[in-house]
Amino acid sequence: MLSEEKPSVCVLGLGYIGLPTAAVIARSGCSVLGVDVTDHVVDTINSGKIHIEEVDLDGLVQGVVARGTLRASLQVEPSDVFVIAVPTPFGDNNIPDTSYVMEAATNVAAALKVGDTLILESTSPVGTTEKMRDLIAKLRPDLKVPGLTNDIPDIAIAYCPERVLPGKILEELIQNDRSIGGITPRCARKAIGFYHRFVRGDLITTSARAAEMTKLVENSYRDVNIAFANELSIISDHMDLDVWEVIRLANRHPRVNILQPGPGVGGHCIAVDPWFIIHSAPEQSPLIRIARDVNDRKTGHVLERASLLIDELPGVSIACFGLAFKANIDDFRESPALKIAAKLARRYGGRVKIVEPYASELPAAFEGTGAQLIDIDQALETCQIMITLTDHDMFKSIPLDERAGKVVYDTRGIWPDQPDNRKAVSKLRLAG
Ligand SMILES: NC(=O)c1ccc[n+]([C@@H]2O[C@H](COP(=O)([O-])OP(=O)(O)OC[C@H]3O[C@@H](n4cnc5c(N)ncnc54)[C@H](O)[C@@H]3O)[C@@H](O)[C@H]2O)c1
């Protein structure tokens, strides 16, 4: 393949990462085959539609499918570059599960030819790219693989993690800097040549192991720093202090930047990736391990405090604002907001109402609880207790006069002007 020629590309795994990546590469003019194990995913993409929510992705996929630069299949086909973006969940006891990566690599092995590049993008424990390389070497003894030959290798293998923000994936895929970790420096240079076609951010080369660790460190950094904020909020509750005020004041220090507390940490990255480090180095990672505990414990703390408030006001309706794990998205995976709202619904039944503009129906966790999905206006009209669990912009914009007289437990600090609850609680108790 000459460097001016556009490589043919095969992207394995067409989810939140793989589909936008495949579409952006196809827009750069490369011929892209997207491979997934799910019929529905393949059929949807081939009809020019998408099966996930992401800003502007529908128009892009429709365009590249119509132009014929992106098509989807259940089968891998020979290509110049293979990109693996399959799930890397954890299994029992938080042990990382790399079986999807190895299955995808097995399928790629049969299609590899001299000159090809294989890139792993899935968030992975350190050493996964080398394990994938070893698997390829075993399945394809006819190929000279990097790191296991003294000759020039026949193929290049690299690890290039993704650090996009859901809701801004198409923008960040192109603009963010990326770590490009080669099994050898030559592999990294091959991978850079590929990413240069569609990434405008800086491409920084390193080893595969360092790139794997970098990705895990980024999310562990977030987790540890959120844990500090969450621990401060638990301490402040204990000492009857306003944590939001304390953090606001502390952040006036020129070298202090404390993050915001919340009801816990959710999603499939920040709450998951630290375990990949803990599993590899349990004795060496006490801080990361404790941060995970603190963030999980914060969810129980919120549940307990919400219940105390609700128990003070029997019979009163309760609105839980938000189920998503973070603002302005429809992703409820591993969401502490959903866990808290579902537990309250099981405890208080039909008194609990859910306000979630990003849901068309309540998730399965609410089945049989009697909880109802309502909109913001209904909540303001019918619920006296309001618990904020997600900081959607739509919630933030509810003005104080519409919240006046409500009993509010604001776990996200979205309504700093909300008066102390004591007056509202005693008024409601008198009325009750
Ligand atoms: N979503 C994010 O914001 C994000 C950000 C950074 C990194 N990541 C990482 O990227 C990887 C993919 O995450 P995602 O959110 O896109 O997952 P996802 O669940 O949205 O999509 C994964 C897709 O892979 C398919 N798949 C499973 N096994 C396969 C196989 N053997 N061959 C082909 N396809 C297969 C699934 O059917 C699914 O459609 C994970 O390692 C994740 O940790 C995700």
PDBQT file of the ligand as one rigid body, heavy atoms in Angstrom, charges set to zero:
ROOT
HETATM    1  N1  LIG A 501     -18.497   4.627  24.944  1.00  0.00    +0.000 N 
HETATM    2  C1  LIG A 501     -17.519   5.417  25.348  1.00  0.00    +0.000 C 
HETATM    3  O1  LIG A 501     -17.725   6.581  25.665  1.00  0.00    +0.000 OA
HETATM    4  C2  LIG A 501     -16.079   4.911  25.398  1.00  0.00    +0.000 A 
HETATM    5  C3  LIG A 501     -15.051   5.858  25.536  1.00  0.00    +0.000 A 
HETATM    6  C4  LIG A 501     -13.738   5.410  25.514  1.00  0.00    +0.000 A 
HETATM    7  C5  LIG A 501     -13.471   4.045  25.394  1.00  0.00    +0.000 A 
HETATM    8  N2  LIG A 501     -14.497   3.151  25.278  1.00  0.00    +0.000 N 
HETATM    9  C6  LIG A 501     -14.150   1.733  25.138  1.00  0.00    +0.000 C 
HETATM   10  O2  LIG A 501     -14.394   1.346  23.776  1.00  0.00    +0.000 OA
HETATM   11  C7  LIG A 501     -14.796  -0.033  23.723  1.00  0.00    +0.000 C 
HETATM   12  C8  LIG A 501     -16.131  -0.155  23.027  1.00  0.00    +0.000 C 
HETATM   13  O3  LIG A 501     -17.093   0.563  23.797  1.00  0.00    +0.000 OA
HETATM   14  P1  LIG A 501     -18.515   0.954  23.221  1.00  0.00    +0.000 P 
HETATM   15  O4  LIG A 501     -19.087   1.943  24.186  1.00  0.00    +0.000 OA
HETATM   16  O5  LIG A 501     -18.416   1.323  21.780  1.00  0.00    +0.000 OA
HETATM   17  O6  LIG A 501     -19.272  -0.447  23.354  1.00  0.00    +0.000 OA
HETATM   18  P2  LIG A 501     -20.709  -0.834  22.762  1.00  0.00    +0.000 P 
HETATM   19  O7  LIG A 501     -21.258  -1.860  23.663  1.00  0.00    +0.000 OA
HETATM   20  O8  LIG A 501     -21.489   0.407  22.478  1.00  0.00    +0.000 OA
HETATM   21  O9  LIG A 501     -20.356  -1.484  21.325  1.00  0.00    +0.000 OA
HETATM   22  C9  LIG A 501     -19.612  -2.625  21.155  1.00  0.00    +0.000 C 
HETATM   23  C10 LIG A 501     -20.111  -3.366  19.914  1.00  0.00    +0.000 C 
HETATM   24  O10 LIG A 501     -19.237  -4.473  19.693  1.00  0.00    +0.000 OA
HETATM   25  C11 LIG A 501     -20.017  -5.568  19.206  1.00  0.00    +0.000 C 
HETATM   26  N3  LIG A 501     -19.249  -6.796  19.367  1.00  0.00    +0.000 N 
HETATM   27  C12 LIG A 501     -19.095  -7.603  20.448  1.00  0.00    +0.000 A 
HETATM   28  N4  LIG A 501     -18.262  -8.624  20.178  1.00  0.00    +0.000 NA
HETATM   29  C13 LIG A 501     -17.852  -8.459  18.900  1.00  0.00    +0.000 A 
HETATM   30  C14 LIG A 501     -16.979  -9.175  18.043  1.00  0.00    +0.000 A 
HETATM   31  N5  LIG A 501     -16.326 -10.258  18.459  1.00  0.00    +0.000 N 
HETATM   32  N6  LIG A 501     -16.822  -8.739  16.764  1.00  0.00    +0.000 NA
HETATM   33  C15 LIG A 501     -17.449  -7.642  16.321  1.00  0.00    +0.000 A 
HETATM   34  N7  LIG A 501     -18.293  -6.916  17.099  1.00  0.00    +0.000 NA
HETATM   35  C16 LIG A 501     -18.491  -7.317  18.364  1.00  0.00    +0.000 A 
HETATM   36  C17 LIG A 501     -21.293  -5.471  20.021  1.00  0.00    +0.000 C 
HETATM   37  O11 LIG A 501     -22.355  -6.163  19.396  1.00  0.00    +0.000 OA
HETATM   38  C18 LIG A 501     -21.509  -3.944  20.060  1.00  0.00    +0.000 C 
HETATM   39  O12 LIG A 501     -22.317  -3.499  18.972  1.00  0.00    +0.000 OA
HETATM   40  C19 LIG A 501     -14.814  -0.507  25.181  1.00  0.00    +0.000 C 
HETATM   41  O13 LIG A 501     -13.573  -1.083  25.498  1.00  0.00    +0.000 OA
HETATM   42  C20 LIG A 501     -14.995   0.793  25.962  1.00  0.00    +0.000 C 
HETATM   43  O14 LIG A 501     -14.484   0.682  27.276  1.00  0.00    +0.000 OA
HETATM   44  C21 LIG A 501     -15.788   3.551  25.257  1.00  0.00    +0.000 A 
ENDROOT
TORSDOF 0
